[in-house]
Amino acid sequence: MDCKLRAKNCGGCPMLGMDYAAQLKQKEETVKKLLGRFGPVEHIRGMETPYHYRNKVISTFTTGWGGKLTSGIYAANSHKVLPVESCLLQDEVLDKTMLAVRAAAGTCHYQPFNEDKGTGLLRHCLLRRGVMTGQVMVVLVTAQPVLPGAKNFVKALLTEAGKQGVAITTIVQNVNDRKTSVVLGDMEKVLYGKGFILDTLCGKTYAISPRSFYQINHTQTEVLYGLAVDAAHLTGKEVVLDAYCGIGTIGLTAADHAKQVVGVEVNRDAVHDAIGNAKHNGVKNARFFAADATRWIGEAAAAGERADVIFMDPPREGSTPQFIESVARMAPKRVVYVSCNPVTLARDLELLTKKGYKVECSTPVDMFPHSEHVETVVLLSKLKVDHHIEIELKMDELDLTAAESKATYDEIKAYVLNKYGLKVSQLYIAQIKRKCGIIERKNYNVSKKEDAKVPQCPPEKEAAIMDALKHFQMI
């Protein structure tokens, strides 16, 4: 199946001309090349019918033939708008809705915004549809706060949508008066309905507002989240951290199987939605925080907070070294990483595996058929310390007490540095081990001077080393 827009340099679906089975094979091979060195890569999960899956559409207004108002998408690598009547990837109800929006806007004599001149009114139209509920949202993005004849526009839009067999649930005006390529502005006004729509995903109902992050492929999102929650092996006793949680979809899906869920998301609007979604679904064991994920987990780890399972679903640029360091300090039994970019995923897995985690399996999911993008769910489990640290063994090291054999000096140093941020020497560790009655081997590197002064371990480092000895069950 092909589309005439491809000949006009539409960049929306560059793989559309390729057989779908070939697309899946190519994406699976891409993931294997990047992630195969970490562990097994499962077969990609594709769609049975890989068309009309997009439940969110953004259309840009422009002037068409004869000065008539039209709308469409930007051509690849340009700001030229290609008029779109229908799209093989978009929900067909939203195609009809967009035709109704253009007709209603034309009736009201609205003019498209001109980026170069700064004139005109209409910039974009954002459409959303709840796949399970059928509810439809229209967000009209304007370059100025005043929408002339707003009531007439609403009436005309509902009438035109009715002609197309579409029942619109809510209409919102969003004001974006900045010189920017960002679609939505900060100011909104509800013109009709409640300003949000509902949809059901993985057994939970979600309120979706204009700026909510909500996956665009409902069918494959249920596959993706199902894989993620299954990978976590939840028994109902776990404390779960849902990092980069958005409106709470992964965390709330997992909540039925966990003791407690904590979600962290930098977007305050999304957190507001997540809290409302928890209440609407009667979920009482989930809390959500509006904060930068890296900063929040760093402070939580420093305070001694722990999680049994951590879900990570970062943006395309991936996570941060600081976040991963804090994950290691929290020491969850399992980490489930949901990624939309296998390149940054590979980079982050490199760090996680160096921090004592093993990739059990990676499963690609085709969330965006006919594009080059692929999502991946990765399960990592925490290795036991004595299973992953390489030790150069010497004959004189075989004469150990049972307590001494539980952890090496390097392991104790690493534990103290990770948990307390303190660097401790082998000498200090030896002093505290002797205090605790752990027999020490003879040190052949001590000073030969009879009056040599030996530095004594400071109290704060002594307390940290004592904690490490308890952690490794040496005392």
C-alpha positions in Angstrom: 0.0 0.0 0.0 1.3 3.4 -0.9 0.4 7.1 -0.5 0.5 10.0 -3.0 1.9 12.3 -0.4 5.2 10.4 -0.4 5.9 11.7 -3.9 5.5 15.2 -2.5 8.2 14.7 0.2 6.0 13.8 3.1 8.3 12.4 5.8 5.7 10.9 8.0 6.1 7.3 7.1 9.4 6.7 5.2 9.0 2.8 5.3 5.5 2.8 3.9 6.7 1.4 0.5 8.4 -1.6 2.2 6.6 -4.9 2.9 5.5 -4.9 6.6 7.2 -8.2 7.4 10.5 -6.7 6.0 10.0 -3.6 8.2 9.7 -5.8 11.3 12.8 -7.8 10.3 14.8 -4.6 9.8 13.7 -3.1 13.1 14.4 -6.4 15.0 17.9 -6.6 13.4 18.6 -3.0 14.5 17.7 -3.8 18.1 19.8 -6.9 18.0 22.9 -5.1 16.7 22.6 -2.5 19.4 21.5 -4.7 22.4 22.5 -8.2 21.5 25.8 -8.0 23.4 23.9 -7.4 26.6 21.6 -10.4 26.5 19.0 -12.2 24.4 16.7 -10.1 22.1 13.2 -11.6 21.6 11.2 -11.4 18.3 9.6 -8.0 17.6 5.9 -7.7 18.4 4.2 -6.3 15.3 0.6 -5.2 14.5 -1.9 -7.4 12.8 -3.3 -4.4 10.9 -0.6 -1.7 10.8 -2.7 1.2 9.6 -4.9 4.0 11.0 -3.4 3.6 14.5 -2.6 7.2 15.4 -5.1 8.4 18.0 -3.5 11.9 18.0 -3.2 14.2 14.9 -1.6 17.6 14.6 -2.5 19.6 11.5 -1.0 23.0 10.5 -3.2 25.6 8.7 -2.1 27.2 5.5 -3.6 28.9 2.4 -4.6 26.5 -0.4 -5.6 27.0 -4.0 -7.6 30.1 -4.6 -6.8 31.5 -1.1 -9.0 28.8 0.5 -8.1 27.7 4.1 -6.6 24.3 4.2 -4.3 22.3 6.5 -1.8 19.4 6.6 1.7 18.4 7.6 5.1 19.8 7.0 7.1 18.4 4.1 10.3 16.7 5.2 13.0 19.1 6.3 10.9 22.2 5.5 8.2 24.5 6.7 6.1 23.9 3.5 2.7 22.6 4.4 1.4 19.6 2.4 -2.5 19.6 2.4 -3.8 16.3 3.8 -7.3 15.0 3.2 -6.7 11.6 4.7 -3.7 9.6 6.0 -3.0 5.9 6.1 -1.6 6.2 9.7 -4.3 8.4 11.2 -7.5 7.3 12.9 -10.1 7.6 10.2 -12.5 9.4 12.6 -9.9 12.1 13.1 -9.5 12.5 9.3 -13.2 13.3 9.1 -13.0 15.5 12.2 -10.2 17.6 10.5 -12.4 18.1 7.4 -15.2 19.4 9.7 -12.7 21.8 11.5 -11.6 23.3 8.2 -15.2 23.7 7.0 -16.2 25.4 10.2 -13.2 27.7 10.2 -13.9 28.6 6.6 -17.5 29.5 7.5 -16.2 31.8 10.2 -13.6 33.4 7.7 -10.7 32.6 9.9 -7.2 33.1 8.2 -4.1 30.9 8.7 -1.2 32.3 10.7 1.7 33.5 8.5 5.0 32.8 10.3 7.0 35.3 8.2 4.6 38.2 8.5 3.1 37.4 11.9 -0.4 37.9 10.6 -3.5 35.6 10.7 -5.2 33.7 13.4 -5.1 29.9 13.1 -1.8 28.1 13.7 -2.6 24.4 14.3 -5.3 22.0 15.1 -4.6 19.1 17.5 -7.1 16.2 17.5 -7.3 13.3 20.0 -9.6 10.2 20.1 -10.2 7.7 22.8 -10.0 4.5 21.0 -12.0 2.5 23.5 -14.5 5.3 24.4 -14.8 6.9 20.9 -14.6 10.4 22.6 -13.1 13.1 20.3 -11.2 16.3 21.3 -10.5 19.3 19.1 -7.9 21.8 20.1 -7.7 24.9 18.0 -4.3 26.7 18.4 -4.6 30.4 17.7 -2.0 33.1 17.5 -4.0 35.5 19.6 -6.3 35.2 22.7 -9.4 36.4 21.0 -11.3 33.9 18.8 -13.9 36.0 16.9 -17.3 34.5 16.9 -16.2 31.6 19.1 -19.8 30.4 19.7 -20.6 30.5 16.0 -17.4 28.4 15.4 -18.5 25.8 18.0 -21.9 25.6 16.5 -20.6 25.3 12.9 -18.0 22.7 14.0 -20.6 20.5 15.7 -22.8 20.7 12.6 -20.1 19.9 10.2 -18.8 17.0 12.3 -22.4 15.6 12.5 -22.4 15.6 8.7 -19.3 13.5 8.8 -20.8 11.1 11.4 -18.5 12.3 14.2 -19.7 13.3 17.7 -17.2 15.7 19.2 -16.8 15.5 23.0 -14.9 18.7 23.8 -13.5 21.8 22.0 -10.6 23.8 23.4 -8.9 27.0 22.3 -5.1 27.0 22.9 -3.3 30.3 22.6 0.3 30.3 21.3 1.5 33.9 20.6 5.2 33.0 20.6 7.6 32.8 17.7 8.2 29.1 18.0 7.9 25.7 16.4 6.3 24.3 19.5 2.6 23.6 18.8 0.9 24.4 22.0 1.0 27.5 24.1 0.4 27.9 27.8 -3.1 29.5 27.8 -6.2 27.4 27.2 -9.9 28.1 27.1 -12.6 25.4 27.0 -15.2 26.3 24.4 -17.3 23.2 24.6 -17.5 20.1 26.9 -15.1 19.5 29.8 -11.7 20.1 28.2 -10.6 16.5 28.3 -11.6 13.1 27.0 -11.5 9.6 28.6 -9.9 6.4 27.3 -9.4 2.9 28.7 -6.0 1.3 28.6 -4.9 -2.0 30.3 -8.1 -2.0 32.3 -7.7 1.5 33.7 -9.5 4.7 32.6 -7.5 7.9 31.8 -8.5 11.5 31.5 -6.5 13.0 28.5 -6.1 16.7 28.3 -4.6 18.7 25.4 -1.0 18.5 26.8 -1.2 15.0 28.3 1.4 12.5 27.1 -0.5 9.5 25.9 0.8 6.8 23.6 -0.6 7.3 20.1 -1.0 3.5 19.3 -3.5 2.0 21.7 -3.2 -1.6 20.5 0.6 -1.7 20.7 0.6 0.3 24.0 -1.3 -2.5 25.7 1.3 -4.9 24.3 4.2 -2.7 25.5 2.8 -2.1 29.0 1.8 -5.8 29.3 5.4 -6.8 28.6 6.7 -4.3 31.1 4.5 -5.3 34.0 5.0 -9.0 33.3 8.7 -8.5 33.3 8.6 -6.9 36.8 7.4 -10.2 38.3 5.3 -8.4 40.9 3.8 -10.4 43.8 1.9 -7.7 45.6 4.7 -7.0 48.2 6.9 -4.7 46.1 7.6 -1.0 46.4 7.6 0.2 42.8 9.1 3.5 41.4 7.7 4.7 38.1 10.2 7.2 36.7 9.3 9.6 33.9 5.7 8.4 34.6 3.7 10.9 32.5 0.0 10.6 33.4 0.7 7.4 35.4 -0.1 4.8 32.8 2.6 2.3 33.6 2.5 2.8 37.4 -1.3 2.5 37.6 -1.2 -0.6 35.4 1.3 -2.1 37.9 -0.5 -0.9 41.0 -2.9 -3.9 41.2 0.1 -6.2 41.6 2.3 -4.1 43.9 2.4 -2.9 47.5 3.0 0.7 46.7 3.7 2.7 43.5 5.6 6.1 43.4 5.5 8.0 40.2 7.8 10.9 39.3 7.3 13.2 36.3 8.7 16.7 35.5 5.5 17.9 33.7 3.2 19.3 36.3 0.1 19.0 34.1 0.9 15.3 33.6 1.2 14.8 37.3 -2.1 16.5 37.9 -3.7 14.1 35.4 -1.9 11.1 37.1 -3.3 12.0 40.5 -6.8 12.4 39.0 -6.4 9.1 37.2 -5.5 7.3 40.4 -8.5 8.7 42.1 -10.8 8.0 39.2 -9.7 4.3 39.1 -9.9 3.9 42.9 -6.1 3.3 43.2 -5.0 4.0 46.7 -1.5 2.7 46.7 0.0 5.1 44.2 1.6 8.6 44.8 2.9 11.0 42.2 5.4 13.8 42.5 6.1 16.7 40.1 9.9 16.8 39.9 12.9 16.2 37.7 13.4 12.4 37.8 17.2 12.6 38.2 17.1 15.1 41.0 14.3 13.3 42.8 15.8 9.8 42.7 19.2 11.3 43.8 17.7 12.9 46.9 15.6 9.7 47.6 18.6 7.4 47.3 20.8 9.7 49.5 18.0 9.6 52.1 18.2 5.8 52.1 14.9 5.2 50.2 14.6 1.9 48.5 12.5 0.4 45.7 12.1 -3.3 44.8 11.3 -2.5 41.1 12.0 0.6 39.1 10.3 1.3 35.8 12.1 3.7 33.5 10.4 5.3 30.5 12.6 8.3 29.6 12.3 10.5 26.5 14.2 9.9 23.3 17.4 11.3 24.7 17.4 8.5 27.4 18.2 8.7 31.0 21.3 10.4 32.7 24.4 8.9 34.4 23.3 10.6 37.6 19.9 8.8 37.5 21.5 5.5 36.8 24.0 6.0 39.7 21.0 6.6 42.0 19.3 3.5 40.7 22.4 1.5 41.7 22.3 3.1 45.2 18.6 2.2 45.6 19.5 -1.4 44.6 16.2 -2.6 43.2 15.9 -6.3 42.5 14.7 -5.5 39.0 14.8 -2.6 36.5 12.3 -2.5 33.6 13.5 0.0 31.0 10.9 1.1 28.4 12.7 2.9 25.6 11.7 4.7 22.4 15.3 5.0 21.2 17.5 1.9 21.0 20.7 4.0 20.6 20.3 5.9 23.9 19.0 2.6 25.4 22.3 0.9 24.5 24.3 3.7 26.1 22.3 3.5 29.3 22.5 -0.3 29.5 26.2 0.0 29.3 26.1 2.0 32.6 23.5 -0.2 34.2 25.4 -3.4 33.6 28.6 -1.8 35.0 26.5 -1.0 38.2 25.8 -4.7 38.8 22.7 -5.4 36.7 22.3 -8.1 34.1 20.0 -7.8 31.0 17.7 -10.8 31.1 15.9 -10.1 27.8 15.0 -7.3 25.4 11.7 -7.3 23.5 11.2 -4.8 20.6 7.6 -3.6 20.0 6.5 -1.9 16.7 4.6 1.1 18.1 5.0 3.1 14.9 4.6 1.0 11.8 5.9 2.5 8.6 8.3 4.7 10.5 11.9 3.9 11.5 11.1 4.1 15.2 10.9 1.1 17.5 10.1 0.8 21.2 11.9 -1.8 23.4 11.2 -3.3 26.8 14.3 -4.5 28.7 14.3 -6.5 31.9 17.4 -6.1 34.1 18.0 -8.0 37.3 20.5 -7.3 40.1 23.4 -9.6 40.2 24.7 -11.0 43.5 28.0 -9.2 44.3 30.1 -12.4 44.4 28.7 -13.4 40.9 29.9 -10.4 39.0 33.0 -9.0 40.5 36.2 -10.3 39.1 38.9 -11.0 41.7 42.6 -11.8 41.1 43.1 -14.6 43.6 46.6 -15.1 45.2 47.6 -18.1 47.3 48.1 -16.1 50.5 44.5 -14.9 50.2 43.1 -18.4 50.8 43.7 -18.1 54.5 40.5 -16.3 55.4 38.0 -16.3 58.2 34.3 -16.9 57.3 33.6 -13.2 57.9 36.5 -12.0 55.7 35.3 -14.1 52.8 32.0 -12.3 52.5 33.3 -9.1 50.8 36.5 -7.8 49.4 38.1 -4.4 50.3 37.0 -3.1 46.9 33.4 -4.1 47.4 33.4 -2.4 50.8 35.0 0.7 49.4 32.4 0.8 46.6 29.5 0.3 49.0 30.6 3.2 51.2 31.2 5.5 48.2 27.9 4.7 46.6 25.8 5.1 49.8 27.7 7.8 51.7 29.9 9.5 49.1 32.9 8.8 51.3 36.3 7.4 50.1 37.8 5.0 52.6 41.2 3.3 52.5 42.1 -0.3 53.0 43.9 0.7 56.2 40.7 2.2 57.7 38.6 -0.9 56.7 41.3 -3.1 58.3 41.1 -1.1 61.5 37.3 -1.5 61.8 37.4 -5.2 60.9 39.9 -5.7 63.8 37.6 -3.7 66.1 34.8 -6.1 65.2 36.9 -9.2 65.9 37.5 -10.1 62.2 41.0 -11.7 61.9 43.2 -9.7 59.6 46.0 -11.2 57.5 49.5 -9.9 58.0 50.1 -6.6 56.1 53.5 -6.8 54.4 53.3 -3.2 53.3 53.4 -1.4 56.7 56.2 1.0 57.4 59.5 -0.5 58.7 60.0 2.5 61.0 59.4 1.7 64.6 57.9 5.1 65.3 55.7 5.2 62.3 52.4 7.0 63.0 49.3 5.2 61.7 46.3 7.4 60.9 43.1 6.4 62.7 39.8 6.1 60.9 37.5 9.2 61.5 34.2 8.5 63.2 32.0 9.2 60.2 34.0 6.8 58.0 34.0 4.2 60.8 30.2 4.4 61.0 30.0 4.0 57.2 32.4 1.0 57.2 30.4 -0.6 60.0 27.3 -0.3 57.9 29.1 -2.0 55.0 30.2 -4.9 57.2 26.6 -5.3 58.3 25.4 -5.1 54.8 27.7 -7.9 53.7 26.7 -9.9 56.8 30.3 -9.9 58.1 29.2 -8.8 61.6 
